[in-house]
C-alpha cells in the first residue's frame, strides 16, 4: 500500500516513484534538502538565492545552513504589484548561486511565479533549484519534469489530506548522492 501510494503521488506530479520521498510536511521536505544537500554542498562564499515572498519554512533552514557553512543568502525583491522583481532576479543570478529556493505560489500574496522560465535561467547560472509547491499543487496541475526544478516540496494537508503527510520530489541522480537525513 505504501509503494502504491508512492506511485500515485509520482503520477500526480509527473515523476518516477523512486524520486518520491514521504516526509511529514513541506517544511520537513525543505529541511531535508537544506541539511542533506546544503550542508554537503554549500561552502564559504557560496550563494543561496531566495525571494522576499518566501514562507519562513523556505528561509529559516537556509539561514541555519549558511551560518554553519559560511555561504550567504541573497534575497530577490518584489515589485509594487507583488511579483518577483525580474531585474533584481537577473542581478542575483549573476552571483552564480549554488541554489535557488523559491515558492511557486505565494501563500501570503497569491502570486504565481513563472517557475519554468525562472528555473531555466537559474540552471543557466549554474544553480540547483528547490521549489516550494505547497500552495501550487492543490490548485494547479504540476509536472515536476516540465518545470525543470531539481527538488519540489509539498504537503498533503493543503489538498485536504491528513496532517503529517508531505512529499519531497528530487531528481534521482541528486538524491542518490545526498547524505541520509
C-alpha positions in Angstrom: 0.0 0.0 0.0 2.9 2.3 0.8 4.5 1.7 -2.6 1.2 2.1 -4.3 0.7 5.5 -2.6 4.2 6.5 -3.8 3.3 5.5 -7.4 0.1 7.5 -7.2 1.9 10.6 -5.9 4.6 10.2 -8.6 2.0 10.0 -11.3 0.2 13.0 -9.9 3.2 15.3 -10.2 4.8 13.7 -13.3 7.6 11.9 -11.6 9.1 8.4 -11.1 8.2 6.6 -7.9 11.8 6.2 -6.9 12.1 10.0 -6.8 9.3 10.4 -4.2 10.3 10.8 -0.5 7.5 10.8 2.0 8.0 13.4 4.8 5.8 15.0 7.4 5.1 18.2 5.5 6.6 20.8 3.2 8.8 22.2 5.9 10.4 18.9 6.6 11.0 18.4 2.8 12.8 21.7 2.6 14.8 20.9 5.7 15.8 17.6 4.2 17.2 19.4 1.2 18.9 22.1 3.4 20.6 19.6 5.7 21.2 16.6 3.4 22.2 18.5 0.3 23.1 22.0 1.6 25.5 21.1 4.4 27.5 18.9 2.0 27.4 21.2 -1.0 27.5 24.8 0.3 30.8 26.3 1.4 32.2 29.7 2.4 31.4 32.3 -0.2 28.7 30.3 -1.9 25.3 32.0 -2.6 21.8 30.8 -1.9 19.1 32.9 -3.6 15.5 33.2 -2.3 12.8 35.7 -2.8 11.1 38.2 -0.4 7.8 36.3 -0.8 9.1 33.0 0.7 7.3 31.4 3.6 9.6 31.2 6.7 9.9 27.5 6.1 11.9 28.2 3.0 14.1 30.9 4.7 14.9 29.6 8.2 16.6 26.3 7.0 18.8 28.3 4.6 19.7 30.8 7.3 20.8 28.0 9.6 22.8 26.2 6.8 24.6 29.4 5.8 25.5 30.0 9.5 27.2 26.6 9.5 28.8 26.7 6.1 29.9 30.3 5.6 27.7 30.6 2.5 25.3 33.6 2.2 21.7 34.2 1.3 20.7 36.8 -1.3 17.0 37.8 -1.4 15.3 38.9 -4.6 12.9 41.8 -4.1 9.4 42.3 -5.3 7.7 44.8 -7.5 4.9 47.1 -6.1 2.4 44.5 -7.7 3.8 41.7 -5.5 5.7 40.0 -8.3 9.3 38.8 -8.3 11.4 41.8 -9.4 12.9 40.2 -12.6 15.7 42.8 -12.9 16.8 42.0 -9.3 16.4 38.3 -10.1 18.8 38.6 -13.1 21.3 40.5 -10.9 21.2 37.8 -8.2 21.8 35.1 -10.8 24.9 36.9 -11.9 26.3 36.0 -8.4 26.3 32.4 -9.6 24.2 30.9 -6.8 24.7 27.2 -5.9 21.0 27.0 -5.1 17.8 29.0 -5.7 15.0 28.2 -3.3 11.7 29.7 -4.4 7.9 29.4 -4.0 5.7 28.5 -6.9 2.7 30.2 -5.4 3.0 32.6 -2.5 0.8 31.7 0.5 0.6 35.4 1.5 0.3 37.2 -1.8 -1.2 34.6 -4.1 1.4 35.4 -6.7 2.1 32.7 -9.2 5.7 32.7 -10.2 6.8 31.7 -13.7 8.8 28.8 -12.3 9.5 27.0 -15.6 11.1 30.2 -17.1 12.9 31.1 -13.9 14.3 27.6 -13.5 15.8 27.7 -17.0 17.6 30.9 -16.1 18.7 29.5 -12.7 20.2 26.4 -14.3 21.9 28.5 -16.9 23.5 30.4 -14.0 24.7 27.0 -12.6 22.2 26.8 -9.7 20.3 23.9 -8.3 16.6 24.7 -7.8 14.2 23.9 -5.0 10.6 24.8 -5.5 8.2 25.1 -2.5 5.0 23.9 -4.2 2.8 23.8 -1.1 0.3 26.3 -2.4 0.6 25.3 -6.1 -0.1 21.5 -6.0 -3.7 21.9 -4.6 -4.7 24.5 -7.2 -2.9 23.7 -10.5 -1.5 20.8 -12.5 2.1 20.3 -11.6 4.6 18.4 -13.7 7.9 18.4 -12.0 9.8 17.3 -15.1 8.2 20.0 -17.1 9.0 22.7 -14.5 12.6 21.6 -14.6 13.5 22.0 -10.9 15.8 19.7 -9.0 13.6 19.5 -5.9 9.9 20.1 -5.4 8.2 20.1 -1.9 4.5 19.9 -1.0 2.1 18.8 1.8 -0.9 16.6 1.8 -3.0 18.7 4.2 -3.0 21.6 1.7 -5.0 19.2 -0.6 -7.5 18.2 2.2 -5.4 15.2 3.1 -4.3 14.3 6.6 -1.8 16.3 8.6 1.7 14.8 8.8 2.0 13.8 5.2 4.3 15.6 2.8 6.4 14.9 -0.2 9.8 15.8 -1.5 10.4 15.0 -5.1 14.1 15.1 -6.2 16.0 14.1 -9.3 17.1 10.5 -8.7 20.8 11.3 -9.6 20.8 14.0 -7.0 19.0 12.1 -4.3 21.5 9.2 -4.6 24.4 11.5 -3.8 22.8 13.1 -0.8 23.6 12.3 2.8 21.0 10.5 4.9 18.5 12.7 6.8 
